[in-house]
Structures are given as structure tokens and as C-alpha cells.
């Protein structure tokens, strides 16, 4: 064996270009494959730290007319539903709004963590064990119970440094002036609701007077023989029960498994990455197998001579296999390095809030996967070419001539492999193209507001000082003029939520004056916003018709609202909406007069401009007083943050600026995942194209070498160098054209699989398909150009004499 290895090393050193190219190709394919497996293992394959995760589901309501996909269920109705199930002890509740940031204080330190409200049975139903302390109990979830909270593993590590002494630590919540005691830490990977950092019990957190406004999702552990569909049907039947609220009769039950909720919209992206790397690995296999097969054909004389001197076929195949094994092992070792770098780059560019991202990293699994792929590569790349090459007979070689060692069948086989590479490369290039175009369109989406020079500040208020609407309004009366007086500040207005935070429960159903019951049933849910007279100037939203709110729109005056364009078109498609009236679906509510129309903005969701309704802050139509601020600046938003913090701290001791960042920083969050998708698929596509180009180039070079005598005869018989050049180039372009044709067919399939990741781009996007086809053909021409050029410089006399 040592002798075989020494001979193999000597043979590879004789062809350093071939050895280096093969090792680099293997390293790229294996490295990216291992990297994606590492990410997929953490985010897709690894099970959640709960008991029987496939039996856990979450349920909520959906409007039957499709106007509202996630309708909140009241806490009392949810409890009633739980009592009607066969096993109410296997039912828990989680706040409908998911994880929302709250401001906490520990000593002199103030920070924000994302909290979720859950019932006391939540962790029991999930079947999860804390890594430190205890979980919430049903006894914690009663009014008057001692306030407690449970930390996520990530919050424990990042905020408290993994200190075991965190148990018993007391944290003051600004929003309700309640001091909570940390009683436990959940295990790594428990990310439900998404991005939760602390879990609080519902009953001991929400004041008794506000419990009627609490909306929840139901979390249920299914018993054997009960499917998720059956659980959804049970909730639908509950909505139709006699005696229930009228609006619930328009709802149907929706059910989703817990793993899918935790992974959310990252699962399609990760599956797309996995498929892309599988294609890349396949291209790698084809490319290396092709290189080895071509090298075996060029060594036909050497192998035949060895056979004539007494070497057995098994000995020759073993020697060739040893060479190929060394290449595969070197590629595998370098592939581990590539995978490590790729994982680190993934973590560096990963979007904020990616679930279970803290679980991504090197492990023993990584080494095992690398060894498995390397071993498979060794067998796949080494065995077939070695056996094929060892079958060479001396008489065949001598009859065919030194330059004609490749048969027509072998040439067809290598060309077919190249066409396969080009086909797969175009499929990946097409997928990357539609993803990139989707990203460009998403980045250029019309927000219907002015994002530049816009700062979003979040205020944290002490509940004991500003716990009523009157006190909060008085605070804004004092604070807003001081902020507007800061140099560089042009306009300031409160906003309900930070940008791109979703609806968070801020949706409402409205009915128009004179609508029939059938028309009312088709009404959409409207995104609800609270606005001041300076709201539209601060956000840069134009008032298209009518007027904006003024200081005169206050309590005691006619109730008024503004509508967005799509909402106005729905209620009054062929009429002027100004002066028309709306009211909440509750028949006892007062009528609201439309005074203005504004565009549908993308403030809440980047991908969707939702129909919206705006209520004046100074009227009591909507009791909530927002404490987030939109601040329009004349210069860079970051330049006034320090001054804003100082003014707030000096003028209002019970208020703190918990966070402040530009609108562009908020915009980066919904764009992070699409940008990551485009980056990774772009890298994979570029790698595939390079590998395919290398494959085509090697085949064309080999073809020229094998056909040197034929080309020399052609030139001796009168063919010009230009004609030979065109002959070789034509062959390369035929291969590129065949790969492009088959690739376009495959691209239609792959693009449809990526449809869930696209925005305003169809899978059959003709411009994108045209560009990638032209790109691949141009790459084919470039890869064929040098071999074609070298063929035109063949000296007929030298070629014939060499034969």
C-alpha cells in the first residue's frame, strides 16, 4: 500500500494542473454541501426540545370570506373551547400578538426583551424541561399571583452571560410597573412564539380590567388517532355553536403544527438552498468524473504498456483508484475548511430573528458528513473511471494511434456529461436570477411614504406615572414641542408600532352606511392606525383627497377618520368617499365621517400594502395612546439620537428612550432574508457555472488533442485555419446550446418550486430566462474559444509526423 501511495503521488505531481483543478472542484462541492447540511441540521432536521413535537399544534380563527387570515380568539372563548375538548389539561394558550418588545430595568440598567404571554399550562403541554430553575405553573397564572417570568436560552446567554445566579433576579417592567422574578431558563432551540426572549403568565400580567381584550391562540397536544385536520374541524364547529358571538360564526378553524410555526418562512428558503447544493454536488460529481475519464483516455498508451509488461487488470485498477482516492481525500479535507468558512459567512449575513440560529455551528456531525461525502465521492469518482481505464488493450491503442486514444463512444459520453452540467448550471442560474429580480423589486417597492431622514424612537413609560390616557396625552403635550425644537428635527408624531412589525392585533372590521348583510360579510379587515396632525408630514405620506387631521379634531367634535385608497375603493367603488360614514362592526358604535384619503402604505408589512383606517389621537374613538415616535429630520437621523435621549431624560424622569434607529435600519430586517436568499443562491449559481465552464473547456481541449490527426488531415487537404476554428467552436456551441435547451425546461420546474420566495416575479419570467440563457451560451463560447483557437494553429506536417 505505501508503494501504491508513493506511485500515486508521483503520477499526480506529473500533472499538477489536473490534480489542483480536481481538488478545488471537490472542495467547493463538498464544502458547500457540508455547510448547508450544518445549517439544515440545526434549523430543519434537529427536533425541538419538546415532547412528541409532531403532536403539538396551534389553532386560531380565519374569516370565511378570506379577509382576515389570523383572527384573534378571546381568552374566555378559548377557555370555553378547551373545556369542550376531550383532554382540557392538554390545552394551553399563547398571546395572539406573539413576541413584542418590552422595556425592563435591573438595577440601573435598562434594556428591551421580547415577551410572550402564555397560560400556566403552556410548558406542561409542550412537554419541555427547563435547563435551569422551573417552568411556569398553573398556580402562577392567576390574578394576584407573585409575578414571575421564564427566560429563553438565548436571552440568558446574551443578556445575563449564562450566569446561574440569574434565578431569583428581579426585573422591573416599565409598561405595567410590575417587578418580575426570574424562576427558570428554557432549553436552547425553544423559539415559540418566534423570537421570544421571556415568557410571562397571562393572568398575573394583564390587569383584570383588561382581560376582556386579551386575544390568544390555542396550543393543543393531540391525542393518538386525532389529526391536525380533525382539530381544525373541531374549532370550526365550536365557532358555529349556538349562543356564541355573532362574528365568530363567520370564522373557521385554522391549525398549524408547532415545527412549522417555529421555522416559519425560513423553511422554503432552506429547502431551496439544500436543493441548490444538491445540484451543485451533482455537477461536481459529473465534472470530476469527466476529468478522470478524460485523463484515463489520455493515459491509454501508458496503461496498455503496463498491461503488456505483466500488470494485472486488478493491479492497474487499484493503482488508479489509489490516485483518485488521494484526490477525493484532499478535496474532502479542503472541503471541511470551505464549509467552516461558509458557515461563518452564513452566520455573518443571516437575517435577524432567524429561528434557532444559536444552534448553528461546527459539531461532530460536520466531520461525519464530510467523511461520508468524501467516501462517496471516492467511490463514485474513482471506481468507474479506474475500471474503464484498466480495460485498455495494447493492440487497440497501437492500432488507433497515440492521438486517437478516445473512441467515438467515449467522446459521446464525456460530451453528454458536459451537457448535463450545463443543464444543471442553467437551472441554478435561473433560480438565482428570479430570486435576485424579486429582491430588486422588493427593495424598490413603493412604500407610499418617504423613508429617508426618518427616525423611529421607542419610548418606555413608567406605568405608575403614565397609566391613564389623560396622563399619556399630557406627556405628549409636553414632550413633542421640546423634540420639535431640537435643531435638525422637522416633524414629530406618535405611531402605533415600529415599521414592519405586522398587524399585532391592530385590525378591525368596519361597515359602511347603507351596506347590506351580504356586502358586510365581504368587508376586509382594516389595519388601524392612530394619527396626529403632524403624522403625515413626519412619515412623508401624501393626503390624496380631502384633508389631514387638525388640532380641532378632538373630543367633543364630530368623529372623523382617514381611509387608504383600497379601503375607499372597496366601500365606495364609484363614489366620492369624502363625507361618507363608517362604523365598527359592533352595531352600538358611533358613525365616523371620512375626511381624507391617503395611499396604501407598506409601513406594517413590506410585501403587502394593506387597506388602512386612521383615527385621530385627540378623539376618544380609539383609547390607545401610542408611545413610539416618528421623527422627520433634515439631516442624517442618527445625528439627533443623542440629543433626543438627553432631552427626554432631562424633561421626563419617568420616561426613557428604549431604542432609536433610522427607518432604513428597520427596512433592513424584512429585506434580510430575501438578501440572504439571493446571496446564497447567487454563490451556488456562480459556482455551478464555473464548474460547467471548466467541464466544457476540458472536453474541448481533449477533443482537439484526440482529433489532432483528423484536423491535420483536413488542413493538409485544403481546409483553412478559420474553417477548423469554426468546426471546433461549432462543436462547443452545440454542447452549450443543448445544455441551454434542456436547462430551460428544468428551469421552469425549479422556478415553480421557488414561487413561495418570489415577490412580483413569475416563475416563467421571460426576461430572466432569456438573460440566463444568453449568459450560459456566452460562457460556452468563451470556454470553447481557446481550444478552437489552438486547433487553428495546428501544423499539418507536425500532426501527421507525430502520428
C-alpha positions in Angstrom: 0.0 0.0 0.0 2.7 2.6 0.8 4.3 1.9 -2.6 0.9 2.4 -4.3 0.6 5.7 -2.5 4.1 6.8 -3.5 3.4 5.9 -7.1 0.1 7.7 -7.0 1.7 10.9 -5.6 4.4 10.8 -8.3 1.8 10.4 -11.0 -0.3 13.3 -9.7 2.8 15.5 -9.4 3.4 14.9 -13.1 0.0 16.6 -13.9 -0.3 19.4 -11.2 -2.9 21.3 -13.2 -5.2 18.3 -13.3 -4.7 17.5 -9.6 -5.2 21.1 -8.4 -8.3 21.5 -10.5 -9.8 18.3 -9.3 -9.1 19.0 -5.6 -10.5 22.6 -5.8 -13.7 21.3 -7.6 -14.2 18.7 -4.9 -13.5 21.2 -2.1 -16.1 23.6 -3.5 -18.8 21.0 -4.0 -18.2 19.1 -0.7 -17.6 22.3 1.3 -20.8 24.0 0.3 -22.7 20.7 0.8 -21.4 20.2 4.3 -22.1 23.8 5.2 -25.7 23.7 4.1 -26.2 20.4 5.9 -24.9 22.0 9.0 -27.4 24.8 8.8 -30.2 22.5 7.7 -29.4 20.1 10.6 -29.8 22.9 13.1 -32.9 24.6 11.6 -34.7 21.8 9.8 -33.6 18.3 11.0 -32.9 18.8 14.7 -36.1 18.3 16.7 -37.4 20.9 19.0 -36.8 20.5 22.8 -40.4 19.4 23.4 -42.1 16.0 23.8 -43.5 14.5 20.6 -43.3 17.7 18.5 -45.5 16.3 15.7 -48.4 16.1 18.1 -48.3 19.7 19.0 -50.5 22.2 17.1 -51.6 25.8 17.3 -55.1 26.8 16.4 -56.8 30.2 15.6 -59.6 31.6 13.5 -59.8 32.7 9.9 -62.6 34.8 8.3 -64.6 32.6 5.9 -64.5 35.3 3.3 -60.7 35.3 3.4 -60.5 38.9 4.6 -58.5 38.1 7.8 -56.2 35.1 8.0 -55.4 35.2 11.7 -58.4 36.3 13.7 -57.9 36.7 17.5 -59.9 34.4 19.8 -60.9 35.9 23.1 -59.5 34.4 26.3 -62.9 33.4 27.6 -63.9 31.8 24.3 -60.6 29.9 24.2 -61.2 28.6 27.7 -64.7 27.5 26.7 -63.2 25.7 23.7 -60.7 23.9 26.0 -63.4 22.7 28.3 -65.2 21.2 25.4 -62.2 19.1 24.3 -61.6 15.5 25.4 -58.5 16.4 27.3 -58.6 20.1 28.5 -55.4 19.5 30.5 -53.6 19.2 27.2 -54.6 22.7 26.0 -52.7 25.9 26.6 -52.9 29.5 25.4 -50.4 31.9 23.9 -50.8 35.6 23.2 -52.1 36.2 19.7 -49.7 39.1 19.1 -46.7 36.8 19.5 -43.5 38.3 20.9 -43.4 42.0 21.4 -40.6 44.1 23.0 -41.0 45.5 26.5 -38.6 47.6 28.5 -37.1 46.1 31.6 -34.9 47.6 34.3 -32.5 45.6 36.5 -30.8 48.0 38.9 -29.5 50.9 36.9 -29.5 49.0 33.6 -32.4 49.4 31.2 -32.9 47.0 28.3 -35.6 45.6 26.0 -36.6 41.9 25.7 -39.3 40.4 23.5 -42.1 38.9 25.7 -44.8 36.4 25.1 -47.9 35.9 27.3 -48.8 32.3 27.9 -51.0 30.3 30.2 -49.6 28.5 33.2 -50.0 25.1 31.5 -48.0 26.2 28.4 -44.8 24.4 29.2 -46.6 21.4 30.6 -48.5 21.0 27.3 -45.3 21.4 25.3 -43.5 18.8 27.5 -40.4 20.9 27.8 -37.9 20.8 30.7 -36.0 23.9 31.8 -32.2 23.8 31.9 -32.3 26.0 35.0 -34.9 26.5 37.6 -38.5 25.7 36.8 -41.1 26.4 34.2 -44.3 28.4 34.7 -47.0 26.6 36.6 -50.8 26.9 36.6 -50.5 28.5 40.0 -48.5 31.3 38.5 -51.3 32.1 36.1 -53.9 33.5 38.4 -54.8 37.1 39.3 -52.8 38.2 42.3 -50.1 35.6 42.0 -46.5 36.6 42.5 -45.2 38.0 39.2 -42.7 35.6 37.6 -41.0 35.1 34.2 -39.0 32.4 32.4 -36.0 33.3 30.2 -35.1 31.9 26.8 -31.7 30.3 26.5 -30.5 33.0 24.1 -31.6 35.8 26.4 -29.9 34.0 29.4 -26.7 33.8 27.4 -26.7 37.1 25.7 -28.2 39.4 28.3 -27.1 37.7 31.5 -23.9 35.9 30.4 -25.2 32.4 31.2 -25.0 33.2 34.9 -26.8 30.5 37.0 -27.4 33.2 39.7 -30.0 34.8 37.4 -32.6 32.7 39.2 -34.3 35.0 41.7 -33.2 38.1 39.9 -35.9 40.8 39.9 -36.7 42.8 36.7 -39.0 45.8 36.7 -41.3 46.1 33.6 -41.9 49.7 32.5 -45.2 49.1 30.8 -47.0 47.9 34.0 -44.6 48.8 36.8 -44.6 45.2 37.9 -41.4 43.6 39.3 -41.0 40.0 38.0 -38.8 37.3 39.5 -36.8 35.1 37.1 -37.7 31.5 38.0 -36.3 29.5 35.1 -34.4 29.2 31.8 -35.8 27.2 28.9 -33.5 25.0 26.8 -31.8 26.0 23.6 -34.0 26.0 20.5 -37.4 26.7 22.1 -38.4 29.6 19.8 -42.2 29.8 20.1 -43.6 32.2 19.7 -41.0 33.3 17.2 -38.2 35.5 18.7 -39.5 35.2 22.3 -36.9 36.1 25.0 -39.1 35.9 28.1 -42.4 34.2 28.8 -44.9 35.8 31.2 -48.2 34.3 32.7 -51.3 36.0 31.2 -53.4 36.4 34.4 -50.8 37.8 36.7 -49.5 40.2 34.0 -52.7 41.6 32.4 -54.8 43.8 34.7 -58.2 42.3 35.5 -59.9 45.2 33.8 -58.1 44.5 30.5 -58.6 40.7 30.4 -61.6 41.0 28.1 -59.3 42.5 25.4 -56.8 39.6 25.6 -56.7 37.5 22.4 -54.9 34.2 22.2 -54.0 31.2 20.0 -54.8 27.8 21.3 -51.9 25.3 21.7 -53.0 21.7 21.9 -51.3 18.3 22.3 -53.2 15.9 20.1 -54.2 12.6 21.4 -53.4 9.4 19.3 -55.6 8.9 16.3 -56.5 12.7 16.2 -55.0 14.5 13.2 -54.4 18.3 12.9 -57.2 18.5 10.3 -59.6 17.0 12.9 -58.5 19.5 15.5 -59.2 22.4 13.0 -62.6 21.0 12.2 -63.4 20.8 16.0 -62.5 24.5 16.3 -64.7 25.4 13.2 -67.6 23.6 14.8 -67.0 25.5 18.1 -67.3 28.8 16.2 -70.7 27.7 14.8 -72.1 26.8 18.2 -75.3 28.3 19.3 -75.1 31.2 21.7 -71.6 32.2 20.6 -70.6 35.7 19.4 -72.2 36.6 16.0 -68.8 37.4 14.4 -67.4 34.0 15.4 -69.9 32.3 13.2 -68.1 33.8 10.2 -64.9 32.1 11.3 -63.4 28.7 10.6 -60.6 26.9 12.5 -57.0 27.0 11.2 -54.4 24.6 12.5 -50.6 24.6 12.2 -48.0 22.2 13.6 -45.5 23.6 16.0 -42.4 22.8 13.9 -43.8 24.7 11.0 -44.7 27.7 13.2 -41.1 27.8 14.7 -39.5 27.6 11.2 -41.9 29.9 9.6 -41.0 31.3 6.2 -37.4 30.1 6.5 -38.3 26.5 5.6 -38.8 27.2 1.9 -35.6 29.1 1.7 -33.6 26.4 3.4 -35.2 23.7 1.2 -34.2 25.8 -1.8 -30.6 26.1 -0.6 -30.5 22.3 0.1 -31.8 21.6 -3.4 -29.3 24.1 -4.9 -26.4 22.5 -3.1 -27.6 19.0 -4.2 -27.5 20.2 -7.8 -24.0 21.7 -7.2 -22.8 18.5 -5.7 -24.2 16.6 -8.7 -22.4 19.0 -11.1 -19.2 18.4 -9.0 -19.6 14.7 -9.4 -20.1 14.9 -13.1 -17.2 17.3 -13.5 -14.7 15.3 -11.6 -15.9 12.0 -13.2 -15.5 13.6 -16.6 -12.0 14.9 -15.8 -10.9 11.5 -14.5 -12.4 9.7 -17.5 -10.7 12.1 -19.9 -7.4 11.6 -18.0 -7.8 7.9 -18.3 -8.2 8.1 -22.0 -5.1 10.2 -22.4 -3.2 7.6 -20.4 -4.4 4.7 -22.6 -0.9 4.0 -24.0 0.7 4.0 -20.6 -1.9 1.6 -19.2 -1.7 -0.7 -22.2 2.1 -0.8 -21.8 1.8 -1.7 -18.1 -0.6 -4.4 -19.0 1.8 -5.8 -21.7 4.6 -5.8 -19.1 2.6 -8.1 -16.8 0.5 -5.8 -14.6 -2.9 -7.4 -13.9 -6.1 -5.5 -14.5 -6.8 -5.6 -10.8 -3.4 -4.1 -10.1 -3.9 -1.3 -12.6 -7.4 -0.5 -11.4 -6.1 -0.5 -7.8 -3.3 2.0 -8.7 -5.8 4.3 -10.5 -8.2 4.0 -7.6 -5.5 5.0 -5.2 -4.7 8.1 -7.2 -8.4 9.0 -7.3 -8.8 8.3 -3.5 -6.0 10.7 -2.7 -7.7 13.4 -4.8 -11.0 12.7 -3.0 -9.4 12.8 0.4 -7.5 16.0 -0.3 -10.8 17.5 -1.6 -12.6 16.4 1.5 -10.0 17.9 3.8 -10.1 21.2 1.9 -13.9 20.9 1.8 -14.1 21.0 5.6 -12.2 24.3 5.6 -14.5 25.6 2.9 -17.6 24.5 4.9 -16.3 26.2 8.1 -15.8 29.5 6.2 -19.2 29.1 4.6 -21.0 28.6 7.9 -19.3 31.6 9.4 -20.3 33.7 6.4 -23.8 32.4 6.7 -23.9 33.5 10.4 -22.5 36.9 9.5 -25.2 37.5 6.8 -28.1 35.7 8.4 -31.2 37.8 9.0 -32.0 39.0 12.5 -34.6 36.8 14.1 -33.7 33.6 12.2 -35.1 30.8 14.4 -32.6 28.6 16.4 -29.6 30.4 14.8 -27.7 30.0 18.0 -27.7 26.2 17.4 -25.8 26.6 14.1 -22.1 25.7 14.4 -19.5 23.0 14.0 -20.0 19.7 15.6 -19.1 16.0 15.3 -21.9 15.7 12.8 -20.0 18.1 10.5 -17.0 15.8 10.4 -19.1 12.7 9.9 -20.9 14.3 7.0 -17.6 15.4 5.4 -16.2 11.9 5.7 -19.4 10.4 4.3 -19.5 12.7 1.3 -15.7 12.2 0.7 -16.0 8.4 0.9 -19.0 8.5 -1.6 -17.0 10.8 -3.8 -14.0 8.4 -3.7 -16.2 5.5 -4.9 -18.2 7.5 -7.4 -15.3 9.4 -8.9 -12.7 6.7 -8.7 -14.2 3.3 -9.3 -15.9 3.7 -12.6 -13.1 5.6 -14.4 -10.5 3.3 -12.9 -12.2 0.2 -14.1 -12.9 1.7 -17.5 -9.3 2.8 -18.0 -7.9 -0.5 -16.8 -9.7 -2.3 -19.7 -7.5 -0.7 -22.3 -5.7 -3.2 -24.6 -2.3 -2.6 -26.1 -3.2 -3.7 -29.6 -6.2 -1.3 -29.7 -4.0 1.6 -28.6 -1.3 0.9 -31.1 -3.9 0.5 -33.9 -5.7 3.7 -33.1 -2.6 5.8 -32.7 -1.3 8.0 -29.9 -3.6 10.8 -30.6 -6.7 8.8 -31.3 -7.0 7.0 -27.9 -10.6 8.2 -27.4 -13.3 6.3 -29.2 -16.4 7.9 -30.5 -18.4 6.3 -27.7 -16.1 7.7 -25.0 -16.3 11.2 -26.6 -20.1 11.0 -26.7 -20.1 10.0 -23.0 -17.9 13.0 -22.0 -20.0 15.4 -24.1 -23.2 14.0 -22.5 -21.8 14.7 -19.1 -20.9 18.3 -20.1 -24.5 18.8 -21.4 -25.7 17.5 -18.0 -23.5 20.0 -16.2 -24.7 22.9 -18.4 -28.3 21.9 -17.8 -28.0 21.9 -14.1 -26.0 25.1 -14.1 -28.7 26.9 -16.1 -31.3 25.6 -13.7 -29.4 27.1 -10.7 -28.6 30.3 -12.6 -32.3 30.7 -13.5 -33.3 30.2 -9.9 -30.8 32.7 -8.7 -32.0 35.1 -11.4 -35.6 35.2 -10.4 -34.7 35.4 -6.7 -32.4 38.4 -7.5 -35.0 40.1 -9.6 -37.6 39.5 -6.8 -35.2 41.2 -4.3 -34.7 44.2 -6.6 -38.4 44.6 -6.9 -38.9 44.3 -3.2 -36.2 46.9 -2.5 -37.8 49.2 -5.0 -41.4 48.6 -3.7 -43.4 51.8 -3.4 -43.7 52.4 0.3 -46.1 55.3 -0.2 -44.1 57.2 2.4 -40.7 58.9 2.5 -38.2 56.6 4.2 -35.1 58.9 4.0 -34.4 61.2 7.0 -36.9 59.3 9.1 -36.1 58.2 12.7 -38.2 55.8 14.8 -37.8 56.1 18.6 -39.5 53.9 21.1 -40.4 55.3 24.5 -40.7 53.3 27.7 -43.1 54.9 30.2 -43.5 54.1 33.9 -47.0 52.7 34.3 -47.4 54.2 37.8 -46.8 57.7 36.3 -48.5 57.4 32.9 -51.0 54.6 33.4 -54.0 56.6 32.1 -55.0 58.0 28.8 -55.1 61.5 30.2 -51.6 61.3 31.7 -50.1 59.9 28.4 -51.7 62.6 26.4 -50.4 65.2 28.8 -46.9 63.7 28.4 -47.1 64.1 24.6 -48.3 67.7 25.0 -45.2 68.5 27.0 -42.7 66.3 25.1 -43.5 66.8 21.4 -42.8 70.6 21.3 -39.4 70.0 23.0 -38.5 67.4 20.5 -39.7 69.6 17.6 -37.4 72.4 18.9 -34.3 70.3 18.5 -32.1 71.6 15.7 -32.4 69.2 12.7 -35.9 67.9 13.7 -38.6 68.9 11.2 -41.7 67.0 12.5 -42.6 64.5 15.2 -45.6 62.3 15.6 -46.6 59.3 17.7 -47.1 56.0 15.8 -48.8 52.8 17.0 -46.0 50.4 16.1 -42.5 50.3 14.8 -42.1 49.7 11.0 -42.7 46.2 9.6 -43.9 44.8 12.9 -47.1 43.3 11.4 -50.6 43.9 12.5 -50.1 42.7 16.1 -53.8 42.7 16.6 -54.3 46.2 15.3 -57.0 45.2 12.8 -60.7 46.0 12.8 -63.8 45.3 10.8 -65.8 48.3 9.6 -69.2 48.6 7.9 -70.3 51.5 5.7 -73.6 53.3 6.0 -76.2 51.6 3.9 -74.4 48.2 3.3 -76.4 45.1 3.1 -75.6 42.0 5.2 -74.1 40.3 2.1 -71.9 43.3 1.5 -70.9 43.5 5.2 -69.8 39.8 5.0 -67.4 40.7 2.2 -65.7 43.7 4.0 -61.9 43.4 4.6 -60.2 43.8 7.9 -58.6 47.2 8.1 -55.2 48.0 9.5 -55.8 50.5 12.3 -53.5 53.5 13.0 -53.7 56.4 15.4 -52.5 59.7 13.9 -51.9 63.3 15.0 -52.0 66.4 12.8 -48.2 66.0 12.2 -48.4 62.3 11.4 -48.5 62.6 7.6 -45.7 65.2 7.5 -43.5 63.1 9.8 -43.9 60.0 7.7 -44.0 61.7 4.4 -47.4 60.3 3.4 -49.3 62.5 1.0 -53.0 63.2 1.5 -54.5 62.5 -1.9 -58.0 63.9 -1.3 -59.7 65.8 1.5 -57.7 66.9 4.5 -55.5 65.5 7.3 -56.3 65.8 11.0 -56.1 69.1 12.7 -56.0 70.2 16.4 -59.7 70.8 16.1 -60.3 67.1 15.7 -60.6 66.4 19.4 -63.1 65.0 22.0 -66.5 66.6 21.7 -66.3 67.2 18.0 -67.6 65.2 15.1 -65.8 61.8 15.0 -63.7 61.6 11.8 -61.2 59.2 10.2 -59.0 59.0 7.1 -59.0 55.9 4.8 -56.5 54.5 2.5 -57.2 54.2 -1.3 -58.0 50.5 -1.5 -60.4 50.7 1.5 -62.2 53.6 0.0 -62.5 51.8 -3.3 -64.0 48.8 -1.6 -66.7 50.7 0.2 -67.5 53.2 -2.5 -66.1 52.0 -5.8 -67.8 54.6 -8.0 -68.4 57.4 -5.5 -66.6 60.2 -3.7 -65.8 58.8 -0.3 -65.3 62.2 1.3 -68.2 62.8 3.7 -69.3 59.1 3.7 -69.7 57.3 7.0 -68.2 54.1 8.6 -68.5 52.4 12.0 -67.2 49.4 13.8 -69.0 46.1 13.1 -70.4 46.4 16.6 -73.9 48.0 15.9 -73.7 50.1 19.1 -70.6 52.1 17.9 -70.8 55.6 16.6 -70.6 56.7 13.0 -67.3 58.1 11.7 -67.1 60.6 8.9 -64.4 60.2 6.1 -62.4 63.5 5.8 -59.4 62.3 3.7 -57.9 59.7 1.5 -54.2 58.6 1.7 -52.2 55.9 -0.2 -52.0 52.3 1.0 -48.6 52.3 2.7 -46.2 49.4 3.4 -45.4 50.7 6.9 -46.6 47.5 8.6 -45.7 44.9 6.0 -43.2 45.3 3.2 -44.7 42.7 0.9 -48.3 44.0 1.2 -49.8 47.4 1.1 -52.8 46.8 3.3 -56.1 48.8 3.4 -55.9 51.1 6.5 -58.0 53.4 8.6 -56.6 56.3 10.6 -58.1 57.6 13.9 -57.3 61.0 15.4 -55.4 60.8 18.6 -57.3 63.5 20.3 -60.7 61.9 19.9 -61.7 59.0 22.2 -62.7 56.7 19.3 -59.6 54.7 20.0 -58.4 54.6 23.6 -54.8 53.6 22.9 -52.1 56.3 23.2 -49.0 55.3 21.1 -45.6 56.0 22.6 -43.5 55.2 19.6 -42.3 58.3 17.7 -41.7 59.0 14.0 -39.3 61.9 13.7 -38.5 63.6 10.4 -35.0 65.1 10.3 -33.3 67.5 7.9 -30.0 65.5 8.0 -28.9 62.0 9.0 -31.3 60.6 11.5 -28.5 59.1 13.6 -27.2 62.6 14.2 -30.0 63.6 16.5 -30.4 60.4 18.6 -28.1 61.6 21.4 -29.9 64.9 21.7 -33.3 63.3 21.7 -32.2 60.9 24.6 -30.9 63.9 26.6 -34.0 66.0 26.1 -36.3 63.1 27.2 -34.1 62.2 30.2 -33.9 65.8 31.4 -37.6 66.7 30.9 -39.3 63.4 31.8 -37.7 61.3 34.6 -40.3 58.6 34.2 -39.6 58.1 30.5 -36.7 56.6 28.7 -35.8 56.2 25.0 -35.5 52.4 24.9 -34.4 52.3 21.3 -33.9 54.7 18.4 -32.9 53.8 14.8 -33.5 55.1 11.3 -36.3 53.8 9.1 -33.7 52.3 6.8 -32.4 50.1 9.7 -36.0 48.8 10.2 -36.2 48.3 6.4 -33.2 46.0 6.5 -35.0 43.5 8.7 -37.7 42.4 6.2 -35.1 42.6 3.4 -32.5 40.4 5.3 -34.0 37.0 4.4 -34.5 37.9 0.7 -31.0 39.3 0.5 -29.6 36.2 2.1 -31.6 34.0 -0.4 -30.2 36.0 -3.3 -26.7 35.9 -1.9 -26.5 32.1 -1.3 -28.3 31.1 -4.5 -26.1 33.5 -6.4 -23.0 31.9 -4.9 -24.3 28.5 -5.8 -25.2 29.5 -9.3 -21.8 31.2 -9.9 -20.1 28.1 -8.7 -22.2 25.8 -10.9 -21.5 28.0 -14.0 -17.7 28.0 -13.3 -17.7 24.2 -12.8 -19.7 23.7 -16.0 -17.3 26.0 -17.9 -14.4 24.0 -16.6 -16.1 20.8 -17.8 -16.8 22.2 -21.2 -13.3 23.6 -21.5 -11.6 20.3 -20.6 -13.8 18.4 -23.0 -13.0 20.8 -25.9 -9.3 20.7 -25.1 -9.4 16.9 -25.0 -11.3 16.8 -28.3 -8.7 18.9 -30.0 -5.9 16.6 -28.7 -7.7 13.4 -29.7 -8.6 14.8 -33.2 -5.2 16.4 -33.9 -4.5 13.9 -36.8 -8.0 14.4 -38.3 -7.7 18.2 -38.1 -4.2 18.0 -39.6 -5.5 15.8 -42.5 -8.3 18.4 -43.1 -5.8 21.2 -43.2 -3.5 19.2 -45.5 -6.4 18.7 -47.9 -7.1 22.4 -48.1 -9.1 23.4 -45.0 -8.2 26.9 -43.8 -7.4 27.6 -40.1 -10.6 29.7 -39.9 -12.6 26.7 -41.1 -11.0 24.4 -38.5 -11.6 27.1 -35.8 -15.2 27.3 -36.7 -15.5 23.5 -36.7 -14.3 23.2 -33.1 -16.2 26.3 -31.9 -19.4 25.0 -33.5 -19.0 21.7 -31.6 -18.6 23.6 -28.3 -21.6 25.8 -29.1 -23.7 22.8 -29.9 -23.0 21.4 -26.5 -23.8 24.7 -24.9 -27.0 25.0 -26.9 -28.1 21.5 -25.9 -27.4 22.3 -22.2 -29.3 25.6 -22.5 -32.3 24.0 -24.1 -32.6 21.2 -21.5 -31.8 23.7 -18.8 -34.6 26.0 -19.8 -37.0 23.1 -19.4 -35.6 22.2 -16.0 -35.6 25.9 -15.0 -39.4 26.1 -15.4 -39.6 23.3 -12.8 -37.1 24.8 -10.3 -38.6 28.3 -10.6 -42.0 27.0 -9.7 -40.5 25.4 -6.6 -39.2 28.8 -5.7 -42.5 30.5 -6.2 -43.0 30.9 -2.4 -39.9 33.1 -2.2 -40.7 35.4 -5.1 -42.2 38.9 -5.0 -43.8 40.4 -8.1 -41.9 37.9 -10.3 -43.4 34.9 -12.0 -41.5 31.6 -12.4 -41.8 31.9 -16.2 -40.3 35.4 -16.2 -39.2 35.7 -19.8 -36.5 38.4 -19.4 -34.8 36.5 -16.7 -34.8 33.2 -18.6 -33.5 35.0 -21.7 -30.7 36.6 -19.8 -29.5 33.4 -18.1 -29.8 31.5 -21.5 -27.6 34.1 -23.2 -25.2 34.1 -20.2 -24.8 30.3 -20.5 -24.3 30.5 -24.3 -21.7 33.2 -23.9 -19.9 31.1 -21.2 -20.0 28.2 -23.6 -18.5 30.3 -26.4 -15.8 31.6 -24.0 -14.9 28.1 -22.8 -14.7 26.8 -26.4 -12.7 29.8 -27.7 -9.2 28.9 -26.5 -9.4 25.2 -27.7 -10.8 26.4 -31.0 -8.0 28.9 -31.4 -5.4 26.3 -30.6 -6.9 24.0 -33.2 -6.5 26.6 -35.9 -2.7 26.7 -35.2 -2.1 23.0 -35.9 0.7 22.4 -38.3 -0.5 19.5 -40.6 3.1 18.2 -41.2 3.8 18.1 -37.5 0.5 16.5 -36.7 0.9 13.8 -39.3 4.5 13.1 -38.4 3.5 12.7 -34.7 1.0 10.0 -35.7 
